[in-house]
Amino acid sequence: MKNTSTVAILMPVYNSEKYLKQAIESILNQTFREFVFYIYNDGSTDDSEKIILSCNDSRIKYINNEVNKGLIYTLNKGIETVEADYLIRMDADDISHPSRIEKQVNFMNAHPQVIVSGCQAKYFGASSAKTSYPLTNKTIKAHLLFSNVMIHPSVIIRLKRIKEKALNYNPDFLHSEDYEFWRKCSKHGELANVDEVLLNYRLEGQNITTLNWHTRNERLKKVFGLFLSDLKIEQTETNLNLHLQLSNNTEKISSIKDLKNYTELLIQQNKAQKIFNEQELKRVIQSNLKNLFYKIVDEKPMKVISYWINTHLFSLSQLRYLAGRMLKGNNSQKSNS
């Protein structure tokens, strides 16, 4: 049966000449052929415009910002002006697999309750790993309390519902605008990830993800504060720092007892506010607590004991890991003496 859904691709471009041609061609060569490809040149000073204009395809709609207005402005302009059933995001340095649009449109057509869905990705450049992000709404939402588990340039958005609910990207959340956007979207529909790699996601020193890594924790705390507000938990610096530690985004862990008490507060408030699936939230919290063991294992022995007493997460694998670390430390001391 012929697919009658209208589809728009939105790709912001800023000084992307190095990889732009490959990114554009990965969209133009899709198995799904009927779409409008909106390319926003956001005040580029390199040869980006020349590359875009050299692509002779009637599906391309070129918009040029005379000066750089930033990613959030461009994304919101796209949401405001584009008319389509679905809006698909694409970055100017990534590569979409040939069947990406077809598979994502089919998924959204089959799941009308979903407002935004992404897919798995394979990194290239500085990494070659593959993602394994959660798939269903209840698992994604529980994970979102601690981390962004949707890849921004992998998503397809049910645009009409976004417009109906007047949802857009918040300029106050620069470099975490997508994370904050998913939280808002989750209040008006379900979130999902397709369990298939449909995007090659570039990780290199020049892209936004890596350039802004040093400010990551402060940006995370800003989004975490919104989730705490949803749960009716005070946005104190203590609570935000505990949340940052529980999300495995700090090198050091302060107090295991305080952290365990904080997890109980999260579970208690969620039970009252009914934001997240209770079982999924408990499962994600337990998983995060298990991962914290490997951050405290090189600290004072009493901290490891405190971890086991407060979390009740003792395991033989942890004991073996601890023994291995101790043996490695002893051997290092001998070699230095």
N, C-alpha and C positions, 0 to 999 in steps of 0.2 A: 504494500500500500504506500502511495506517495506521501512523503512527509510534508505537511502544510505549515509547519511552524516557521515563523520568521525569526531570523538569526542575525545578530550583529556582533562583529568582533571589534574590540576596543584595544588599541595599542598606542600608548604614549611613547614618544621618542624624544630623547634629549642627548645630543652628541653621541650617537650610537653607531657611527659609520662602520666600525670594525666588524660587527656581527649582524647588522641590520638586514642586508640582502638575504641572508640565510633564514632569518626569522620570518621575513615577509613571504619568502617562497614556501616555507613550511605551512603557511596558512593557505596560500593560493593553490597548493597541490593537494588539498584535502579531498577525501572521497565524497564528503558532503559539499556540494558545489554552490548551493543557492544561499548566499549571505551577502551582507554589506560589510566591507572591511574599513572601519574608521581608523585612520592613522593620524594622530595628533602630533605634529612637530612642534615641540614646546620651546621655541626660541633657540634651536641648535645653531652653533657657530662653526660646525664642521661640515662634512659633505652629506649629512643625513638627508637634507631636502633633495639634493641631486639624485641620490640613490632611490628615494621614494618616487620621484617623478619619472625615473627611468623604467619603472615597473608599469607596463602597459596592460592594465586589466580593468575592465569596466566596473568590477566589484569594489574597487578601491575608492574611498571618499577621503580626500586629503584636506586636512584643516591645519592651518599654520598660525601659531601664536607668534607675533612679531618679537615679543620678549618672553623670557622664561618665566612662567607663572607657577611652576611646581606640579608635582604629580597629583596632589589632592585636588587642586583646582581643575586639572584636566579630567580626572576621573569623575568628578561631580558634574562637569560640563557635559561629559558623555551621558551620564545618567539622565540629565535634564533634557538633552536635545535628541537623543537617539530614540526611535520608535521601533520596537521589536518585541517578540515574545521572550526571547532570550538574549542576554548580553554575555559574551565570552571574553574573559581577560587574556591578554597576551603581552609579554614583555619583549622588548626590542633586541634582547640578547639570548633568548631561549629558542628552543625548537619544539614545535608541536608534531607529534606522530601523525601520519597521514589519516588515520581513522578517528582522531581525537574528537572533532566536532560531531561526527556522525554518532559516536558512542555516547557522548555526553548529552546530546539532544534526545536520543532514544531513551536514555536513563530518566531525564526530566519528564518526558512525555509519559513514561510508565509510572512515575512517582509524583503526582500532582501536589502532594503535601510538602514536597521539598522546595525550599525557597532559594537555597544555594548549595551547590555540590562541587567538589573538587575531584582530584584523582591522585594516584601515586605518581612519583616522579623519579627520574634517575639523574643524579647530579653529574656534572662534568665540569672540567676545568681544574679546580683545586681539590675535588673529591670525585669518587666514582660510585658512591653508595646509592642505594635505592631506599626510598621512604617506605614505611609500613604504618601509615597513619590509620587511626580508627575509622570505621566505616559507617556506623549507624548513628542516628540522632542522639540517643541517650549516652552512648560512649563518647561521642565528640563533645557534647556539652559538658560532661564531667571532666574531660581532659582540658577543655578550654579554661576551666577555673585556674589552671596552673601553666598552660602553655598554648601557643597557637598551633593547632594541628590541621590547618587548611592552608595549602600553598596558594598564595594570591594569584599568580599568573596561570593557575590551573583551573580556576573556577568558572562555572557557568551560573548565571544569576537569572532568576525569574523576574524580569525587568518590570513587568506591569504591576506585580505585587509590591516591588520596591517603591515604585512611583506612588501607588495607592497609599502606602504607609509613610510616604515622605521621608524615606531613609536615604542618607548619603554619608560620605566620608567626613569625619570631623577634623578640621584643620588644626585643632588643639592636640591631636595625637600624631604628629609628624613621625614617620618611620614605624609607627605601630597602628596606622589608620585602618589596616585590614583587620587586625585583631579586635579593635573596638567595633568595627563594622559587623563582624560575625556575631558578636554579643547582641547587638541590636537586632540583627536579622533573626536570631534564634528565638526572639520573642514573638515573631510573626509567621513562623513556619519551621520546618525541619531542616537540619543540616545533614549532609551526607558526603562520603568520599567513595568514588568508584575504585574497586580493588584491582586496578590495572595501571601500569605505567603508560601514560599518554603524553608525557611532557619530559623533555630533557631540560633540566634547570641548571643554568650556569652559575657556578660559584667562583668568582675571581675577585681580585683586590679592588676593582673599580666599581663593582655594583653596590647598590644601596644596602643590601644585606650585610656585606662585609665592611663597607666604609663606616657604618654607624654602630658597629659592634660594641665600641667602648661606652656608649650611652645606653646600652640595652637594659640594664637593671633598673635605671630610673624610669625608662619608658614602660617597662613591665609593671613596676609599682603603680604607675598611673592607671593602667588598665585593671590591675588587680583591685585597686580602690573601688572601681565601679562594681565589680563582682561582690566585694564586701558590702557595698551599699545595698545591693540586691538582697543580700542575706541578713541585712540589718545588723551588721557588725561594724563597730567603730573603725574609721580609717586612721588609726593612730600609727605613728612611726614604728612602734613595737610590733603591732599586728602586721603591718606591711613587710617588715623585715623578716618576721616569722614565715609569712607566706612566701617570700622570696626564697628563703632557705628550704621550705617544704617543696618548692617547685624545682629544686636542684640547680639553682642559679647563683649560688655563692660557693666560694672555696672553703669557708669555715662554717661550722655549725655552733651556735652559742650554747643553748641549754636544751638537752634532749627532753627533759621534763616539761619545760615551757612549750616545746614544739609539740609534744604529745597532747598537752592540755589544749593547745590551739587546734589540733585536729579534731578533738572532741567538741570544741566550740563550733567548728565548721559543720560537723555532722548534726549537732543539736539545732543550729539555726536553719540548716537546710530542711530538717524535718518539720520545722515550724513554717518556713516560707515556701517549701515545695518547688524549688527552682530546678534541682537536679534529681535524676533517678537515685534513690537512696543506696541501692546495692552497687550501682556503678561508681558512685562517689566514694563509697567505702573501699572499693576495689582499687581505684586510682590512688587514693590516699595511702593504702597499704603498700602499693607498688612503689610510690615515691619514698616512703619510709624505708623500704628495703634498700633502695638505691643509696640512701644517705649513709648506710653502714660503710661504704667504700670511701666516704669522705672523712670519716672520723677514725678509721682503722690505724692511721699513723699518729694519732694524738695520744694523750695519756691513757694508760690501761683502764683507769676508773671511768673514763668517758665511754669506752666500749662496753664496760659492765653496766653503766647507766643506760646505755642504748638497749641492751638486752632486757634489763629490768622494766623499763618504761614502755617499750614497744611490744614485748613478748614475741619478738621475731627471730629468736635464736635458730640457727640452722647449722648443720655439719659443713655445708659449703662455705659459710662465713668463717667457721673455725679453721677450716683448711686454708682459706685465703689469709687469715690472720697469722697462722703459723708460717706460711710462705713468706709473708712480709717481714716477720721477725727474723727468720733465717737469712733472708736477703740483707737485712740490716746488720746482723752479726758478721756475715761474710765481708760486708763493705768495711766494717770497723777493723777487721783483721788485716785486710789488704792495705789499709791506710796506716797501720801501726808498724 
